[in-house]
Amino acid sequence: MAKTDKIEIKERVMTLSMEMMMRFGLRGLNMIDLAKECGLAKATLYKIIGTKEDLIRQIAFEIFDRNIINILQPYRTKDDPIEVTKEFLDNYFDYAISAQKILIQQIYKEYPLIEKDVENKYQHEMDIVIKKYNEWQEKGLIRQDVNVNYCIEALQALNDFYIMGTFSENEVIDRLRQSFICMLRGMGVEI
């Protein structure tokens, strides 16, 4: 099998496994069904993905990359706190909620070591966000009498609380949007 064929097959496996997980959750990701969907024998599937835990780790990183890294991209490329924060909020509530529910409520409960791996990536990304707000604070673009780190920690805690709760997706989005807007306005980001 050519190297490009292996890459295409692996991409197909990842795409189908992500679709299955988003549709049916972690428990609905069945290796026999996945192998059938991919047109592979079960043994061939395991040669491609390794263990189911290896596949779940790859899915967790893919969910993280597609959502969090893309959503936080404006913090790397733009320097207007209002523009960046609005763009973040628009994208965050459109894309990240259902993915976070799968990560936190399903994957992390079954595979706690994966949570640690993703958390390390997440903390790196959050360090960039905190640094950006601190820069804006030093420039006088946001309030200087607040502790940016505490504000971001509070938003993260609210996020975790609502994601872990039994609220509907629309309720989570509404509650988080209101919480984020309140906290960000308190920081001096007029959105």
Buried (B, 14 or more C-beta within 10 A) or exposed (E): EEEEEEEEBBEBBBEBBBEBBBEEBBEEBEBEEBBBBBEBEEEBBBEBBEEBEEBBBBBBBBBBEBBBBEBBBBBEEEEEBBEBBBBBBEBBBEBBBBBBBBBBBBBBEEBEEBBEBBEEBBEEBBEEBBEBBEBBBEEEBBBEEBEBEEBBEBBEEBBEBBBEEEBEEEEBBBBBEEBBBEBBEEBBBEE
